[in-house]
Amino acid sequence: MVKKAGHIAVAGAGVIGLCVALAAARAGHRVTIYDPGGFPALGSASAIAGGMLAPFAEADHMPAPWVAAGLRSIELWQELEAFCGTDFGLRRAGSLLVAHGADAHILARFQTYLRAHGDFLWLRAPEIAEHAPMLGAGFDAGLYLPQEAHLNPAAALTALVDALRDQNVMLVEQAVEPATLADDYAAVIDCRGMDAARDEPELRGVKGEVAMIRNPDFTLDLPVRVMHPRYSLYVVPQPEHVFIIGATQIESEADTHVSLRSALELLSALSSLHPSFLNAQIIALRAGIRPTYPDNLPRITHKGKVIACNGAFRHGWLLAPVMAECVVAHLAGAAHKYISLFWRNHDHDHHQRPQQNLSCRA
Ligand SMILES: Cc1cc2nc3c(=O)[nH]c(=O)nc-3n(C[C@H](O)[C@H](O)[C@H](O)COP(=O)(O)OP(=O)(O)OC[C@H]3O[C@@H](n4cnc5c(N)ncnc54)[C@H](O)[C@@H]3O)c2cc1C
């Protein structure tokens, strides 16, 4: 292959690869993106996700410093939707956490966390009804998180791919090995998700299952999570009365089928939310594997010319734009407020950003 000076390769077109490719192209880089799953890659974990952008509601899974990075990402999604010129269902309507009377202590624990880090309102039944009038009775307590958002993952993936085409990014439907591309590109960004596990022994898969349900008799404007000691069910509204119901969290990467047990759990919990769900249409039951490191936090790892962005676990949609912003800042040799959260450096000491400037305007 001919050496392409100033040319960036991205391996993987999940949400992270697409955001990195678009941010790099917008920064002036020449970009080629590879994915054997096509554009959009409908078999990726990204295509199966719920589409919640929920830094506060994910407090159980993410330490406090990441919340600010998540909020930055939501701003970036707003900017990206405007840039793409396509409505991909991004709504910053907040989200609602509710619990039945006996489970109110779970909300009380969340409230303690939010007092330190967030913007929230404690709700009683009448206020819950104001935010979600059709939610079944029996939710005595709730938390409203006004800064959270959600989007439609399928529409957003398509919009990002269209934007890459508009930016003259080359889309190549092919599997690649990032290390073998390094001689031919100024930098290679490895966004292969779980497929990178054979090169990254620390990466593991955490299975997640969701149901897509159409219920014309139910309306909801914002995501709702039902907090329960055994599970936490969420319902994310999508256009045309479609709802994404999720998600299981199973320490397994063995398969991507939805088990009968998981389907029963998700659907029975859903039917208790509102009686109209008993007559709703099941559009799809889907499973995906979340790429995850031992600390459940995403990493940007630098090794030679290869920069790997991986381990987004439950937060790939939430954090992809800010991870992309960090990568592009690094390529330009610039600082970024959140880079130290993500950064791992195999070439130098842990967490230390290398000084070289990979800036490569074609
Ligand atoms: C059920 C479920 C619900 C979720 N809900 C949410 C949510 O509401 N909010 C949120 O923020 N996150 C959510 N997540 C997490 C989120 O989906 C993941 O963190 C995210 O998709 C990871 O993105 P990625 O781009 O790293 O990987 P992926 O989406 O898996 O993309 C990797 C891509 O790399 C490609 N690839 C593989 N090998 C190669 C190769 N050799 N060469 C080139 N390309 C290759 C694959 O084909 C794939 O398209 C959810 C996940 C699941 C499973």
Ligand as a Chemical Component Dictionary entry (heavy atoms), coordinates in Angstrom:
data_LIG
# 
_chem_comp.id                   LIG 
_chem_comp.type                 NON-POLYMER 
_chem_comp.pdbx_formal_charge   0 
_chem_comp.three_letter_code    LIG 
# 
loop_
_chem_comp_atom.comp_id 
_chem_comp_atom.atom_id 
_chem_comp_atom.alt_atom_id 
_chem_comp_atom.type_symbol 
_chem_comp_atom.charge 
_chem_comp_atom.model_Cartn_x 
_chem_comp_atom.model_Cartn_y 
_chem_comp_atom.model_Cartn_z 
_chem_comp_atom.pdbx_ordinal 
LIG C1  C1  C 0 -28.635 -3.691 25.326 1  
LIG C2  C2  C 0 -27.717 -2.510 25.392 2  
LIG C3  C3  C 0 -28.218 -1.263 25.756 3  
LIG C4  C4  C 0 -27.367 -0.155 25.813 4  
LIG N1  N1  N 0 -27.899 1.074  26.119 5  
LIG C5  C5  C 0 -27.081 2.156  26.163 6  
LIG C6  C6  C 0 -27.618 3.440  26.431 7  
LIG O1  O1  O 0 -28.832 3.612  26.590 8  
LIG N2  N2  N 0 -26.755 4.509  26.496 9  
LIG C7  C7  C 0 -25.407 4.350  26.310 10 
LIG O2  O2  O 0 -24.680 5.343  26.410 11 
LIG N3  N3  N 0 -24.881 3.146  26.009 12 
LIG C8  C8  C 0 -25.680 2.041  25.950 13 
LIG N4  N4  N 0 -25.161 0.809  25.683 14 
LIG C9  C9  C 0 -23.706 0.681  25.535 15 
LIG C10 C10 C 0 -23.264 1.056  24.150 16 
LIG O3  O3  O 0 -24.112 0.485  23.199 17 
LIG C11 C11 C 0 -21.820 0.579  23.944 18 
LIG O4  O4  O 0 -20.997 1.114  24.954 19 
LIG C12 C12 C 0 -21.331 1.064  22.586 20 
LIG O5  O5  O 0 -22.166 0.578  21.578 21 
LIG C13 C13 C 0 -19.894 0.644  22.302 22 
LIG O6  O6  O 0 -19.603 1.204  21.049 23 
LIG P1  P1  P 0 -18.321 0.805  20.225 24 
LIG O7  O7  O 0 -18.321 1.706  19.034 25 
LIG O8  O8  O 0 -17.146 0.748  21.116 26 
LIG O9  O9  O 0 -18.568 -0.731 19.811 27 
LIG P2  P2  P 0 -19.573 -1.385 18.772 28 
LIG O10 O10 O 0 -20.867 -0.679 18.721 29 
LIG O11 O11 O 0 -19.618 -2.855 19.074 30 
LIG O12 O12 O 0 -18.865 -1.178 17.371 31 
LIG C14 C14 C 0 -17.685 -1.867 17.011 32 
LIG C15 C15 C 0 -17.671 -1.956 15.490 33 
LIG O13 O13 O 0 -16.393 -2.454 15.097 34 
LIG C16 C16 C 0 -16.579 -3.288 13.977 35 
LIG N5  N5  N 0 -15.424 -4.186 13.838 36 
LIG C17 C17 C 0 -15.176 -5.299 14.525 37 
LIG N6  N6  N 0 -14.015 -5.857 14.106 38 
LIG C18 C18 C 0 -13.530 -5.036 13.133 39 
LIG C19 C19 C 0 -12.357 -5.066 12.330 40 
LIG N7  N7  N 0 -11.456 -6.056 12.450 41 
LIG N8  N8  N 0 -12.179 -4.076 11.437 42 
LIG C20 C20 C 0 -13.072 -3.070 11.314 43 
LIG N9  N9  N 0 -14.199 -3.003 12.062 44 
LIG C21 C21 C 0 -14.428 -3.970 12.963 45 
LIG C22 C22 C 0 -17.868 -4.042 14.303 46 
LIG O14 O14 O 0 -18.447 -4.560 13.098 47 
LIG C23 C23 C 0 -18.706 -2.941 14.943 48 
LIG O15 O15 O 0 -19.523 -2.295 13.986 49 
LIG C24 C24 C 0 -25.988 -0.303 25.555 50 
LIG C25 C25 C 0 -25.483 -1.546 25.157 51 
LIG C26 C26 C 0 -26.335 -2.642 25.071 52 
LIG C27 C27 C 0 -25.784 -3.966 24.610 53 
# 
loop_
_chem_comp_bond.comp_id 
_chem_comp_bond.atom_id_1 
_chem_comp_bond.atom_id_2 
_chem_comp_bond.value_order 
_chem_comp_bond.pdbx_ordinal 
LIG C1  C2  SING 1  
LIG C2  C3  SING 2  
LIG C2  C26 DOUB 3  
LIG C3  C4  DOUB 4  
LIG C4  N1  SING 5  
LIG C4  C24 SING 6  
LIG N1  C5  DOUB 7  
LIG C5  C6  SING 8  
LIG C5  C8  SING 9  
LIG C6  O1  DOUB 10 
LIG C6  N2  SING 11 
LIG N2  C7  SING 12 
LIG C7  O2  DOUB 13 
LIG C7  N3  SING 14 
LIG N3  C8  DOUB 15 
LIG C8  N4  SING 16 
LIG N4  C9  SING 17 
LIG N4  C24 SING 18 
LIG C9  C10 SING 19 
LIG C10 O3  SING 20 
LIG C10 C11 SING 21 
LIG C11 O4  SING 22 
LIG C11 C12 SING 23 
LIG C12 O5  SING 24 
LIG C12 C13 SING 25 
LIG C13 O6  SING 26 
LIG O6  P1  SING 27 
LIG P1  O7  DOUB 28 
LIG P1  O8  SING 29 
LIG P1  O9  SING 30 
LIG O9  P2  SING 31 
LIG P2  O10 DOUB 32 
LIG P2  O11 SING 33 
LIG P2  O12 SING 34 
LIG O12 C14 SING 35 
LIG C14 C15 SING 36 
LIG C15 O13 SING 37 
LIG C15 C23 SING 38 
LIG O13 C16 SING 39 
LIG C16 N5  SING 40 
LIG C16 C22 SING 41 
LIG N5  C17 SING 42 
LIG N5  C21 SING 43 
LIG C17 N6  DOUB 44 
LIG N6  C18 SING 45 
LIG C18 C19 SING 46 
LIG C18 C21 DOUB 47 
LIG C19 N7  SING 48 
LIG C19 N8  DOUB 49 
LIG N8  C20 SING 50 
LIG C20 N9  DOUB 51 
LIG N9  C21 SING 52 
LIG C22 O14 SING 53 
LIG C22 C23 SING 54 
LIG C23 O15 SING 55 
LIG C24 C25 DOUB 56 
LIG C25 C26 SING 57 
LIG C26 C27 SING 58 
# 
